[in-house]
């Protein structure tokens, strides 16, 4: 009887831990709960992003054109000629 009581208490404690893990924590805000950004803030973010992209292009001018696996890939075999 005592063993059943101890096991039931352990199960109840584990279940309350699982339920509390599903509850939202204080101070945690989701995307829908945050107020939207003002027009000035959006323009500022856009300017910062544009400046960042332009600096990246100065550092790496053709970043999208490089093939990092180019040295590792074998060259494709030449087309075999018909010997017939």
Chimera marker file (.cmm) of the C-alpha trace (Angstrom):
<marker_set name="trace">
<marker id="1" x="0.000" y="0.000" z="0.000" r="1" g="1" b="0" radius="0.5"/>
<marker id="2" x="2.801" y="2.391" z="0.845" r="1" g="1" b="0" radius="0.5"/>
<marker id="3" x="4.502" y="1.613" z="-2.442" r="1" g="1" b="0" radius="0.5"/>
<marker id="4" x="1.369" y="2.515" z="-4.423" r="1" g="1" b="0" radius="0.5"/>
<marker id="5" x="1.104" y="5.806" z="-2.539" r="1" g="1" b="0" radius="0.5"/>
<marker id="6" x="4.731" y="6.701" z="-3.256" r="1" g="1" b="0" radius="0.5"/>
<marker id="7" x="4.378" y="5.795" z="-6.933" r="1" g="1" b="0" radius="0.5"/>
<marker id="8" x="1.196" y="7.841" z="-7.250" r="1" g="1" b="0" radius="0.5"/>
<marker id="9" x="2.878" y="10.853" z="-5.620" r="1" g="1" b="0" radius="0.5"/>
<marker id="10" x="5.824" y="10.536" z="-8.036" r="1" g="1" b="0" radius="0.5"/>
<marker id="11" x="3.454" y="10.345" z="-11.017" r="1" g="1" b="0" radius="0.5"/>
<marker id="12" x="1.527" y="13.417" z="-9.826" r="1" g="1" b="0" radius="0.5"/>
<marker id="13" x="4.768" y="15.362" z="-9.366" r="1" g="1" b="0" radius="0.5"/>
<marker id="14" x="5.985" y="14.382" z="-12.817" r="1" g="1" b="0" radius="0.5"/>
<marker id="15" x="2.664" y="15.382" z="-14.375" r="1" g="1" b="0" radius="0.5"/>
<marker id="16" x="2.737" y="18.809" z="-12.726" r="1" g="1" b="0" radius="0.5"/>
<marker id="17" x="6.254" y="19.301" z="-14.109" r="1" g="1" b="0" radius="0.5"/>
<marker id="18" x="5.031" y="18.468" z="-17.602" r="1" g="1" b="0" radius="0.5"/>
<marker id="19" x="2.065" y="20.826" z="-17.305" r="1" g="1" b="0" radius="0.5"/>
<marker id="20" x="4.175" y="23.672" z="-15.964" r="1" g="1" b="0" radius="0.5"/>
<marker id="21" x="6.596" y="23.232" z="-18.887" r="1" g="1" b="0" radius="0.5"/>
<marker id="22" x="3.719" y="23.934" z="-21.267" r="1" g="1" b="0" radius="0.5"/>
<marker id="23" x="2.695" y="27.167" z="-19.543" r="1" g="1" b="0" radius="0.5"/>
<marker id="24" x="4.122" y="30.424" z="-20.914" r="1" g="1" b="0" radius="0.5"/>
<marker id="25" x="6.920" y="31.867" z="-18.847" r="1" g="1" b="0" radius="0.5"/>
<marker id="26" x="6.602" y="35.407" z="-17.492" r="1" g="1" b="0" radius="0.5"/>
<marker id="27" x="8.409" y="37.984" z="-19.591" r="1" g="1" b="0" radius="0.5"/>
<marker id="28" x="8.332" y="35.847" z="-22.743" r="1" g="1" b="0" radius="0.5"/>
<marker id="29" x="6.561" y="37.626" z="-25.588" r="1" g="1" b="0" radius="0.5"/>
<marker id="30" x="5.492" y="36.083" z="-28.835" r="1" g="1" b="0" radius="0.5"/>
<marker id="31" x="5.446" y="37.832" z="-32.189" r="1" g="1" b="0" radius="0.5"/>
<marker id="32" x="1.728" y="38.624" z="-32.053" r="1" g="1" b="0" radius="0.5"/>
<marker id="33" x="2.007" y="40.176" z="-28.600" r="1" g="1" b="0" radius="0.5"/>
<marker id="34" x="4.688" y="42.700" z="-29.560" r="1" g="1" b="0" radius="0.5"/>
<marker id="35" x="3.568" y="46.059" z="-30.887" r="1" g="1" b="0" radius="0.5"/>
<marker id="36" x="4.342" y="46.667" z="-34.539" r="1" g="1" b="0" radius="0.5"/>
<marker id="37" x="7.310" y="48.842" z="-35.430" r="1" g="1" b="0" radius="0.5"/>
<marker id="38" x="6.763" y="52.453" z="-36.383" r="1" g="1" b="0" radius="0.5"/>
<marker id="39" x="7.430" y="53.774" z="-39.888" r="1" g="1" b="0" radius="0.5"/>
<marker id="40" x="10.642" y="55.486" z="-38.741" r="1" g="1" b="0" radius="0.5"/>
<marker id="41" x="11.923" y="52.279" z="-37.164" r="1" g="1" b="0" radius="0.5"/>
<marker id="42" x="11.177" y="50.321" z="-40.341" r="1" g="1" b="0" radius="0.5"/>
<marker id="43" x="12.987" y="52.903" z="-42.474" r="1" g="1" b="0" radius="0.5"/>
<marker id="44" x="15.949" y="52.844" z="-40.086" r="1" g="1" b="0" radius="0.5"/>
<marker id="45" x="16.094" y="49.037" z="-40.277" r="1" g="1" b="0" radius="0.5"/>
<marker id="46" x="15.928" y="49.183" z="-44.061" r="1" g="1" b="0" radius="0.5"/>
<marker id="47" x="18.785" y="51.711" z="-44.184" r="1" g="1" b="0" radius="0.5"/>
<marker id="48" x="20.908" y="49.600" z="-41.846" r="1" g="1" b="0" radius="0.5"/>
<marker id="49" x="20.245" y="46.493" z="-43.956" r="1" g="1" b="0" radius="0.5"/>
<marker id="50" x="21.101" y="48.349" z="-47.173" r="1" g="1" b="0" radius="0.5"/>
<marker id="51" x="24.367" y="49.631" z="-45.690" r="1" g="1" b="0" radius="0.5"/>
<marker id="52" x="25.223" y="46.142" z="-44.482" r="1" g="1" b="0" radius="0.5"/>
<marker id="53" x="24.568" y="44.577" z="-47.877" r="1" g="1" b="0" radius="0.5"/>
<marker id="54" x="26.650" y="47.219" z="-49.649" r="1" g="1" b="0" radius="0.5"/>
<marker id="55" x="29.580" y="46.632" z="-47.277" r="1" g="1" b="0" radius="0.5"/>
<marker id="56" x="29.360" y="42.887" z="-47.831" r="1" g="1" b="0" radius="0.5"/>
<marker id="57" x="29.452" y="43.441" z="-51.597" r="1" g="1" b="0" radius="0.5"/>
<marker id="58" x="32.597" y="45.559" z="-51.178" r="1" g="1" b="0" radius="0.5"/>
<marker id="59" x="34.308" y="42.837" z="-49.174" r="1" g="1" b="0" radius="0.5"/>
<marker id="60" x="33.174" y="39.911" z="-51.312" r="1" g="1" b="0" radius="0.5"/>
<marker id="61" x="32.266" y="41.305" z="-54.744" r="1" g="1" b="0" radius="0.5"/>
<marker id="62" x="31.196" y="38.038" z="-56.371" r="1" g="1" b="0" radius="0.5"/>
<marker id="63" x="30.138" y="35.929" z="-53.399" r="1" g="1" b="0" radius="0.5"/>
<marker id="64" x="27.271" y="34.256" z="-55.234" r="1" g="1" b="0" radius="0.5"/>
<marker id="65" x="29.420" y="33.235" z="-58.221" r="1" g="1" b="0" radius="0.5"/>
<marker id="66" x="32.030" y="31.208" z="-56.318" r="1" g="1" b="0" radius="0.5"/>
<marker id="67" x="31.848" y="27.440" z="-56.181" r="1" g="1" b="0" radius="0.5"/>
<marker id="68" x="33.346" y="26.205" z="-52.894" r="1" g="1" b="0" radius="0.5"/>
<marker id="69" x="33.282" y="22.587" z="-54.096" r="1" g="1" b="0" radius="0.5"/>
<marker id="70" x="34.894" y="23.381" z="-57.443" r="1" g="1" b="0" radius="0.5"/>
<marker id="71" x="38.313" y="21.981" z="-56.500" r="1" g="1" b="0" radius="0.5"/>
<marker id="72" x="36.855" y="18.822" z="-55.021" r="1" g="1" b="0" radius="0.5"/>
<marker id="73" x="34.473" y="17.772" z="-57.778" r="1" g="1" b="0" radius="0.5"/>
<marker id="74" x="36.024" y="15.635" z="-60.489" r="1" g="1" b="0" radius="0.5"/>
<marker id="75" x="35.896" y="16.992" z="-63.979" r="1" g="1" b="0" radius="0.5"/>
<marker id="76" x="33.171" y="15.378" z="-66.050" r="1" g="1" b="0" radius="0.5"/>
<marker id="77" x="34.492" y="12.748" z="-68.461" r="1" g="1" b="0" radius="0.5"/>
<marker id="78" x="34.768" y="13.817" z="-72.043" r="1" g="1" b="0" radius="0.5"/>
<marker id="79" x="32.042" y="12.605" z="-74.342" r="1" g="1" b="0" radius="0.5"/>
<marker id="80" x="33.050" y="9.290" z="-75.843" r="1" g="1" b="0" radius="0.5"/>
<marker id="81" x="33.257" y="9.255" z="-79.627" r="1" g="1" b="0" radius="0.5"/>
<marker id="82" x="31.374" y="6.594" z="-81.518" r="1" g="1" b="0" radius="0.5"/>
<marker id="83" x="33.893" y="4.105" z="-82.857" r="1" g="1" b="0" radius="0.5"/>
<marker id="84" x="31.437" y="2.510" z="-85.261" r="1" g="1" b="0" radius="0.5"/>
<link id1="1" id2="2" r="1" g="1" b="0" radius="0.2"/>
<link id1="2" id2="3" r="1" g="1" b="0" radius="0.2"/>
<link id1="3" id2="4" r="1" g="1" b="0" radius="0.2"/>
<link id1="4" id2="5" r="1" g="1" b="0" radius="0.2"/>
<link id1="5" id2="6" r="1" g="1" b="0" radius="0.2"/>
<link id1="6" id2="7" r="1" g="1" b="0" radius="0.2"/>
<link id1="7" id2="8" r="1" g="1" b="0" radius="0.2"/>
<link id1="8" id2="9" r="1" g="1" b="0" radius="0.2"/>
<link id1="9" id2="10" r="1" g="1" b="0" radius="0.2"/>
<link id1="10" id2="11" r="1" g="1" b="0" radius="0.2"/>
<link id1="11" id2="12" r="1" g="1" b="0" radius="0.2"/>
<link id1="12" id2="13" r="1" g="1" b="0" radius="0.2"/>
<link id1="13" id2="14" r="1" g="1" b="0" radius="0.2"/>
<link id1="14" id2="15" r="1" g="1" b="0" radius="0.2"/>
<link id1="15" id2="16" r="1" g="1" b="0" radius="0.2"/>
<link id1="16" id2="17" r="1" g="1" b="0" radius="0.2"/>
<link id1="17" id2="18" r="1" g="1" b="0" radius="0.2"/>
<link id1="18" id2="19" r="1" g="1" b="0" radius="0.2"/>
<link id1="19" id2="20" r="1" g="1" b="0" radius="0.2"/>
<link id1="20" id2="21" r="1" g="1" b="0" radius="0.2"/>
<link id1="21" id2="22" r="1" g="1" b="0" radius="0.2"/>
<link id1="22" id2="23" r="1" g="1" b="0" radius="0.2"/>
<link id1="23" id2="24" r="1" g="1" b="0" radius="0.2"/>
<link id1="24" id2="25" r="1" g="1" b="0" radius="0.2"/>
<link id1="25" id2="26" r="1" g="1" b="0" radius="0.2"/>
<link id1="26" id2="27" r="1" g="1" b="0" radius="0.2"/>
<link id1="27" id2="28" r="1" g="1" b="0" radius="0.2"/>
<link id1="28" id2="29" r="1" g="1" b="0" radius="0.2"/>
<link id1="29" id2="30" r="1" g="1" b="0" radius="0.2"/>
<link id1="30" id2="31" r="1" g="1" b="0" radius="0.2"/>
<link id1="31" id2="32" r="1" g="1" b="0" radius="0.2"/>
<link id1="32" id2="33" r="1" g="1" b="0" radius="0.2"/>
<link id1="33" id2="34" r="1" g="1" b="0" radius="0.2"/>
<link id1="34" id2="35" r="1" g="1" b="0" radius="0.2"/>
<link id1="35" id2="36" r="1" g="1" b="0" radius="0.2"/>
<link id1="36" id2="37" r="1" g="1" b="0" radius="0.2"/>
<link id1="37" id2="38" r="1" g="1" b="0" radius="0.2"/>
<link id1="38" id2="39" r="1" g="1" b="0" radius="0.2"/>
<link id1="39" id2="40" r="1" g="1" b="0" radius="0.2"/>
<link id1="40" id2="41" r="1" g="1" b="0" radius="0.2"/>
<link id1="41" id2="42" r="1" g="1" b="0" radius="0.2"/>
<link id1="42" id2="43" r="1" g="1" b="0" radius="0.2"/>
<link id1="43" id2="44" r="1" g="1" b="0" radius="0.2"/>
<link id1="44" id2="45" r="1" g="1" b="0" radius="0.2"/>
<link id1="45" id2="46" r="1" g="1" b="0" radius="0.2"/>
<link id1="46" id2="47" r="1" g="1" b="0" radius="0.2"/>
<link id1="47" id2="48" r="1" g="1" b="0" radius="0.2"/>
<link id1="48" id2="49" r="1" g="1" b="0" radius="0.2"/>
<link id1="49" id2="50" r="1" g="1" b="0" radius="0.2"/>
<link id1="50" id2="51" r="1" g="1" b="0" radius="0.2"/>
<link id1="51" id2="52" r="1" g="1" b="0" radius="0.2"/>
<link id1="52" id2="53" r="1" g="1" b="0" radius="0.2"/>
<link id1="53" id2="54" r="1" g="1" b="0" radius="0.2"/>
<link id1="54" id2="55" r="1" g="1" b="0" radius="0.2"/>
<link id1="55" id2="56" r="1" g="1" b="0" radius="0.2"/>
<link id1="56" id2="57" r="1" g="1" b="0" radius="0.2"/>
<link id1="57" id2="58" r="1" g="1" b="0" radius="0.2"/>
<link id1="58" id2="59" r="1" g="1" b="0" radius="0.2"/>
<link id1="59" id2="60" r="1" g="1" b="0" radius="0.2"/>
<link id1="60" id2="61" r="1" g="1" b="0" radius="0.2"/>
<link id1="61" id2="62" r="1" g="1" b="0" radius="0.2"/>
<link id1="62" id2="63" r="1" g="1" b="0" radius="0.2"/>
<link id1="63" id2="64" r="1" g="1" b="0" radius="0.2"/>
<link id1="64" id2="65" r="1" g="1" b="0" radius="0.2"/>
<link id1="65" id2="66" r="1" g="1" b="0" radius="0.2"/>
<link id1="66" id2="67" r="1" g="1" b="0" radius="0.2"/>
<link id1="67" id2="68" r="1" g="1" b="0" radius="0.2"/>
<link id1="68" id2="69" r="1" g="1" b="0" radius="0.2"/>
<link id1="69" id2="70" r="1" g="1" b="0" radius="0.2"/>
<link id1="70" id2="71" r="1" g="1" b="0" radius="0.2"/>
<link id1="71" id2="72" r="1" g="1" b="0" radius="0.2"/>
<link id1="72" id2="73" r="1" g="1" b="0" radius="0.2"/>
<link id1="73" id2="74" r="1" g="1" b="0" radius="0.2"/>
<link id1="74" id2="75" r="1" g="1" b="0" radius="0.2"/>
<link id1="75" id2="76" r="1" g="1" b="0" radius="0.2"/>
<link id1="76" id2="77" r="1" g="1" b="0" radius="0.2"/>
<link id1="77" id2="78" r="1" g="1" b="0" radius="0.2"/>
<link id1="78" id2="79" r="1" g="1" b="0" radius="0.2"/>
<link id1="79" id2="80" r="1" g="1" b="0" radius="0.2"/>
<link id1="80" id2="81" r="1" g="1" b="0" radius="0.2"/>
<link id1="81" id2="82" r="1" g="1" b="0" radius="0.2"/>
<link id1="82" id2="83" r="1" g="1" b="0" radius="0.2"/>
<link id1="83" id2="84" r="1" g="1" b="0" radius="0.2"/>
</marker_set>
